[in-house]
């Protein structure tokens, strides 16, 4: 497999591990992963998966498009597709914008935990949110 490279926070990293991860995600029929577009331009992803018996939602928006309401719009639309309740979401405690996206969609903070975040390379506190309706 040819390695591609991705610029991330000023560093350039190989995406082989990222590509392998997304291949596993896409090959699991219980997962849902959808592209988010804005006027035909790919701007992110939204999806859901089950981990330890609980259904979780995930979303990502390209940093150049942050602050435009795209995550909130995509999550609202996705919640019409993903009907499993309760549905959980996790947000790093330093990510106030993403916490607002969940809260606007009706998620309520129900706890927190500290875990290793490979993307950060350190342990982070994650806030755990839950949607019951």
C-alpha positions, 0 to 999 in steps of 0.5 A, spaced: 500 500 500 502 506 498 502 511 504 499 518 503 501 524 507 496 528 511 498 535 514 496 535 521 497 541 526 503 543 522 506 536 522 506 531 516 504 524 518 503 518 514 495 516 513 496 508 513 494 507 520 488 512 519 486 509 512 486 502 515 482 504 521 477 507 516 477 501 512 475 497 519 469 502 520 466 502 513 467 494 513 462 493 519 455 493 517 453 495 524 456 502 523 454 508 519 458 513 516 456 519 512 459 524 508 457 531 510 457 536 504 456 543 503 454 545 496 457 539 493 464 540 497 466 535 502 467 538 509 466 532 514 463 526 516 458 524 521 456 517 524 455 512 529 457 505 532 457 501 538 462 500 543 461 496 549 454 495 548 452 503 547 451 506 541 455 513 540 455 518 535 461 521 532 462 527 527 468 531 524 468 538 520 474 540 516 478 545 521 477 551 515 469 550 516 469 550 523 464 555 526 459 555 520 454 551 524 455 545 519 456 540 525 450 542 528 446 541 521 449 535 520 448 532 527 440 534 527 439 531 520 443 524 522 439 524 528 433 523 524 436 517 521 440 514 527 434 512 531 437 508 537 436 511 544 440 512 548 445 515 544 452 517 547 457 522 545 464 524 547 467 530 547 474 532 550 473 537 555 477 543 552 473 542 546 467 547 548 464 548 541 463 540 540 460 540 547 455 546 544 453 542 538 451 536 542 447 540 547 444 544 542 441 537 539 438 535 546 444 531 549 445 532 556 452 531 560 452 525 564 459 524 566 466 524 564 472 520 564 480 520 563 483 516 557 488 516 552 487 520 546 492 517 540 490 524 536 493 528 542 498 523 544 496 524 552 490 523 556 484 527 556 478 528 560 472 526 556 465 529 557 460 524 556 453 526 553 447 522 552 440 523 548 434 519 550 429 522 546 
